[in-house]
Amino acid sequence: MLAKVKSSAIAGIDAYIIDVEVDISYGLPVFNIVGLAEVSVRESRERVRAAINNSGYTFPPDKVVVNLAPADIKKESTGLDLPLAMGILASSKTLTEQSLDGYLLTGELSLDGAVKPVKGVLPAVLAARANRYKGVVIPYENRFEASMVDGIDIIAVRALSEVVDFFSGFLAIDPLPADTEDFLQRINEFDVDFADVQGQSHARRAIEVAGSGGHNI
């Protein structure tokens, strides 16, 4: 059975939409990913397999082929783990493909099924909104970055099982409210300060002057 899931990859500072197409058919139990997948994406095969099994689902003992379209652009994001797993579960009828319609998914999976943060969430959310998607499913730790964008549902999740339950209708997850001020405040909070540095007063003063004036060092 064929299933399609929407995701994204980063090119520079912009995101572009990726179609994750998953086909499961009878044959030797192999898991192939095609479509100019870089090493980080090819390695996702083992992460996805373990995450599905350790989350209480069954990885299909059949031939699994994943195509990442468009196939002429390199993909190197670990954020494709989550859409890969959801595509496999939809193709194996653990949930319906139709329930995924209108959503873009991104997130790295750990072996126990936890959804880990990834880079480039803000461009992914902007790309999803530009393409009029209903919402995006992102790692919980990326929630503050994603909440800068309004006009689209932001669904923050901690585990693969939460995503499956959400799209199966067994779990309600409220979209995050847009909150630009909270994110800007958080990125200006630092664990260390120059006031904690002992000595090197001339070097510290030079860096402070350069920083306050926006100069290079």
Secondary structure, 3 states (H helix, E strand, C coil): CEEEEEEEEEECCEEEEEEEEEEEECCCCCEEEECCECHHHHCHHHHHHHHHHHCCCCCCCCEEEEEEECCCCCECCHHHHHHHHHHHHHHCCCCCHHHHCCEEECCEECCCCEEECCCCHHHHHHHHHHCCCCEEEEEHHHHHHHCCCCCCEEEEECEHHHHHHHHHCCCCCCCCCCCHHHHHHHHCCCCCCHHHCCCCHHHHHHHHHHHHHCCCC
